[in-house]
Amino acid sequence: MAEWERRTVVASTTQPGVEFVIARMTFGRRLELMRRVRDLAARLEYFEAGQEERNRMESGILAAEIDTLYVKWGLEQVRGLEIDGQAADVDALIERGPEDLFIEALTAIRAECGLTDAETKN
């Protein structure tokens, strides 16, 4: 009988002892993610095409919103991290955690999705 785990654990390379529990990709989760990203990605493409400073700022905000969406969608748990004396959860990592750990979690989630940096921008 075959076994399949719906989660994978990725150890941080920047913070020893920290681990990210990441939901693995399934057909249903991929569909859910595409639905969530669709509108933001279309708006991002529109603003990236513009040359004005306002367009660049809007595209930066939208890109950050998409990154946050990926982390909320794919990160189930953060282990081994305290923020201000309390065990960190996903929201705490996003809102108050070290940016390098957020980026590391995002990178691990994108890898689980099978997406490169260029693909996540589209």
C-alpha positions as CSV (number, residue, x, y, z in Angstrom):
1,M,0.0,0.0,0.0
2,A,1.4,3.4,-0.9
3,E,1.6,6.2,1.6
4,W,1.5,9.9,1.1
5,E,2.0,12.7,3.6
6,R,0.0,15.9,3.0
7,R,2.7,18.0,4.7
8,T,6.4,18.3,4.4
9,V,8.8,19.8,7.0
10,V,11.6,22.1,5.8
11,A,14.4,23.2,8.1
12,S,15.5,26.8,8.0
13,T,18.9,27.4,6.6
14,T,19.1,30.9,8.1
15,Q,17.8,30.2,11.6
16,P,19.0,26.8,13.1
17,G,16.2,25.0,15.0
18,V,13.4,26.7,13.0
19,E,11.2,24.5,10.8
20,F,8.4,25.2,8.4
21,V,5.5,22.8,8.1
22,I,4.3,23.2,4.5
23,A,1.2,21.8,2.9
24,R,2.0,19.7,-0.1
25,M,0.5,20.4,-3.5
26,T,-2.6,18.5,-4.5
27,F,-4.9,19.1,-7.5
28,G,-7.5,20.7,-5.2
29,R,-5.1,23.0,-3.5
30,R,-3.6,24.1,-6.8
31,L,-7.0,25.0,-8.0
32,E,-7.7,26.9,-4.8
33,L,-4.4,28.8,-5.1
34,M,-5.0,29.7,-8.7
35,R,-8.4,31.1,-7.9
36,R,-6.9,33.2,-5.1
37,V,-4.0,34.6,-7.1
38,R,-5.9,35.2,-10.4
39,D,-7.3,38.7,-9.7
40,L,-4.2,39.9,-8.0
41,A,-1.9,38.7,-10.7
42,A,-4.0,40.4,-13.4
43,R,-3.8,43.7,-11.5
44,L,-0.1,43.2,-11.0
45,E,0.5,42.7,-14.7
46,Y,-1.5,45.9,-15.4
47,F,0.6,48.0,-13.0
48,E,3.9,46.5,-14.1
49,A,3.2,47.6,-17.6
50,G,2.9,51.3,-16.5
51,Q,5.9,53.6,-16.4
52,E,4.7,56.0,-13.7
53,E,6.1,55.9,-10.1
54,R,2.6,55.2,-8.8
55,N,2.4,52.1,-11.0
56,R,5.7,50.8,-9.6
57,M,4.5,51.3,-6.1
58,E,1.2,49.6,-6.8
59,S,3.0,46.7,-8.4
60,G,5.2,46.3,-5.4
61,I,2.2,46.3,-3.1
62,L,0.4,43.7,-5.2
63,A,3.5,41.5,-5.4
64,A,3.8,41.6,-1.6
65,E,0.1,40.7,-1.3
66,I,0.6,37.7,-3.5
67,D,3.7,36.6,-1.5
68,T,1.6,36.9,1.7
69,L,-1.2,34.9,0.1
70,Y,1.3,32.1,-0.8
71,V,2.6,32.0,2.7
72,K,-0.9,31.9,4.3
73,W,-2.0,29.3,1.8
74,G,1.0,27.0,2.1
75,L,2.5,27.4,5.6
76,E,0.7,25.4,8.2
77,Q,3.1,25.9,11.1
78,V,6.3,27.5,12.2
79,R,8.3,25.5,14.7
80,G,11.2,26.6,16.9
81,L,10.6,30.4,16.6
82,E,9.5,32.7,19.3
83,I,8.6,36.4,18.7
84,D,8.4,38.6,21.7
85,G,8.5,35.6,24.0
86,Q,5.6,33.8,22.3
87,A,5.6,30.8,20.0
88,A,5.3,32.2,16.4
89,D,2.4,31.2,14.2
90,V,2.0,32.0,10.5
91,D,0.4,35.4,11.1
92,A,3.1,36.4,13.6
93,L,5.8,35.4,11.1
94,I,4.2,37.6,8.4
95,E,3.4,40.6,10.7
96,R,6.3,40.6,13.2
97,G,8.8,38.0,12.2
98,P,12.2,38.3,10.6
99,E,11.9,39.1,6.9
100,D,14.6,36.5,6.0
101,L,12.5,33.8,7.5
102,F,9.4,35.0,5.7
103,I,11.3,34.9,2.4
104,E,12.7,31.5,3.2
105,A,9.2,30.1,4.0
106,L,7.9,31.7,0.7
107,T,10.7,30.1,-1.3
108,A,10.0,26.7,0.2
109,I,6.3,27.0,-0.6
110,R,7.1,28.1,-4.2
111,A,9.4,25.1,-4.5
112,E,6.6,22.8,-3.3
113,C,4.2,24.4,-5.8
114,G,6.8,23.7,-8.5
115,L,7.0,27.4,-9.4
116,T,10.1,29.5,-10.2
117,D,10.4,33.1,-9.3
118,A,9.5,34.1,-12.8
119,E,6.4,32.0,-12.9
120,T,5.1,33.4,-9.6
121,K,5.2,36.9,-11.0
122,N,2.8,35.9,-13.8
